[in-house]
Amino acid sequence: MDIMEVFKARGSCRAYSDKPVDRELIGELLEAGCMAPSALNQQPWRFVVVEDREKIAEITAHALDTRDWLAAESGQGWVAKYDAGYIGDARALIIVGANPKKIGMGAYLGETEAHTKGASACIENILLAAAAKGLGSIWFTMYKADVLAELVGMAEGFQIMGLLPIGFPEGEVSSPPRKDYKDLTSFI
Ligand SMILES: Cc1cc2nc3c(=O)[nH]c(=O)nc-3n(C[C@H](O)[C@H](O)[C@H](O)COP(=O)(O)O)c2cc1C
C-alpha cells in the first residue's frame, strides 16, 4: 500500500469483529511502534498487551465508569452517550506507557514532555501499521491512568499514554473531515 493510502485507510475504529488476531501480527504492530523517533533515541515506551478476556472486561468496565464519571464531573450530558464499550470486543488491548525520565536533552531547554512526544510517534506508527494490515484500532484515553496502570501492572515509573484496542473492524471505518493544509500553513 502506498503511504498516502495507509493514512487514508486509518480511522478510529469503534466496532470490532471476533475474528482472531494472532500474536505475530500484534508483534509486527509493536515492531512498527518501536521504529518511531524519540528524543536522543531513548525509546521511552513500554507496552502491555492484554489478551485475557476477563482482564479486557475489567478494563472495559473501568472505561465505562470513567465515561460516566466524566459526564457527571464535566456536566456535559453528551459524554454519557459516548460509546466506550466496544473496547471489550477487541481481540487485544495494547497499553502504551512512557517514562518521564527519558526526555533527552530537553531537560536543559525547559522541556518536560519529550517522552509523550516519542510515545505519540510510537502510537501513530502502531495505528498506521494496523490500518495497513486491515486491522482496526483507536487511540483511546477514557480511563484514569493510575487505575489502568494498576490493572495491567504497568512498569513502575511509566505513565500511560494510550490504550489501543486491536481487532478486525466490524463494518466500515470512516473518519471525520480534515481542514485543508493550505488554510493552516504559511510558507516563508
Ligand atoms: C490523544 C487522543 C485521545 C483520544 N481519545 C479518544 C477516546 O478516549 N475515545 C474516542 O472515542 N476517541 C478518542 N480519540 C480519537 C479521536 O476522536 C479521533 O482520532 C478524531 O476524531 C479523528 O478521527 P479519526 O481518528 O477517525 O481520523 C483520541 C485521539 C487522540 C489523538
Ligand as a Chemical Component Dictionary entry (heavy atoms), coordinates in Angstrom:
data_LIG
# 
_chem_comp.id                   LIG 
_chem_comp.type                 NON-POLYMER 
_chem_comp.pdbx_formal_charge   0 
_chem_comp.three_letter_code    LIG 
# 
loop_
_chem_comp_atom.comp_id 
_chem_comp_atom.atom_id 
_chem_comp_atom.alt_atom_id 
_chem_comp_atom.type_symbol 
_chem_comp_atom.charge 
_chem_comp_atom.model_Cartn_x 
_chem_comp_atom.model_Cartn_y 
_chem_comp_atom.model_Cartn_z 
_chem_comp_atom.pdbx_ordinal 
LIG C1  C1  C 0 -4.769  11.753 22.270 1  
LIG C2  C2  C 0 -6.055  11.202 21.698 2  
LIG C3  C3  C 0 -7.039  10.722 22.564 3  
LIG C4  C4  C 0 -8.226  10.166 22.058 4  
LIG N1  N1  N 0 -9.135  9.628  22.935 5  
LIG C5  C5  C 0 -10.274 9.071  22.449 6  
LIG C6  C6  C 0 -11.195 8.427  23.330 7  
LIG O1  O1  O 0 -10.970 8.306  24.535 8  
LIG N2  N2  N 0 -12.343 7.929  22.812 9  
LIG C7  C7  C 0 -12.621 8.011  21.482 10 
LIG O2  O2  O 0 -13.695 7.535  21.054 11 
LIG N3  N3  N 0 -11.758 8.583  20.605 12 
LIG C8  C8  C 0 -10.589 9.095  21.052 13 
LIG N4  N4  N 0 -9.663  9.627  20.175 14 
LIG C9  C9  C 0 -9.915  9.545  18.721 15 
LIG C10 C10 C 0 -10.329 10.877 18.101 16 
LIG O3  O3  O 0 -11.656 11.169 18.454 17 
LIG C11 C11 C 0 -10.175 10.755 16.571 18 
LIG O4  O4  O 0 -8.819  10.470 16.260 19 
LIG C12 C12 C 0 -10.564 12.029 15.832 20 
LIG O5  O5  O 0 -11.937 12.305 15.996 21 
LIG C13 C13 C 0 -10.293 11.924 14.327 22 
LIG O6  O6  O 0 -10.960 10.793 13.783 23 
LIG P1  P1  P 0 -10.169 9.615  13.063 24 
LIG O7  O7  O 0 -9.177  9.041  14.046 25 
LIG O8  O8  O 0 -11.243 8.615  12.674 26 
LIG O9  O9  O 0 -9.487  10.185 11.867 27 
LIG C14 C14 C 0 -8.464  10.158 20.652 28 
LIG C15 C15 C 0 -7.469  10.632 19.779 29 
LIG C16 C16 C 0 -6.269  11.128 20.292 30 
LIG C17 C17 C 0 -5.180  11.572 19.342 31 
# 
loop_
_chem_comp_bond.comp_id 
_chem_comp_bond.atom_id_1 
_chem_comp_bond.atom_id_2 
_chem_comp_bond.value_order 
_chem_comp_bond.pdbx_ordinal 
LIG C1  C2  SING 1  
LIG C2  C3  SING 2  
LIG C2  C16 DOUB 3  
LIG C3  C4  DOUB 4  
LIG C4  N1  SING 5  
LIG C4  C14 SING 6  
LIG N1  C5  DOUB 7  
LIG C5  C6  SING 8  
LIG C5  C8  SING 9  
LIG C6  O1  DOUB 10 
LIG C6  N2  SING 11 
LIG N2  C7  SING 12 
LIG C7  O2  DOUB 13 
LIG C7  N3  SING 14 
LIG N3  C8  DOUB 15 
LIG C8  N4  SING 16 
LIG N4  C9  SING 17 
LIG N4  C14 SING 18 
LIG C9  C10 SING 19 
LIG C10 O3  SING 20 
LIG C10 C11 SING 21 
LIG C11 O4  SING 22 
LIG C11 C12 SING 23 
LIG C12 O5  SING 24 
LIG C12 C13 SING 25 
LIG C13 O6  SING 26 
LIG O6  P1  SING 27 
LIG P1  O7  DOUB 28 
LIG P1  O8  SING 29 
LIG P1  O9  SING 30 
LIG C14 C15 DOUB 31 
LIG C15 C16 SING 32 
LIG C16 C17 SING 33 
# 
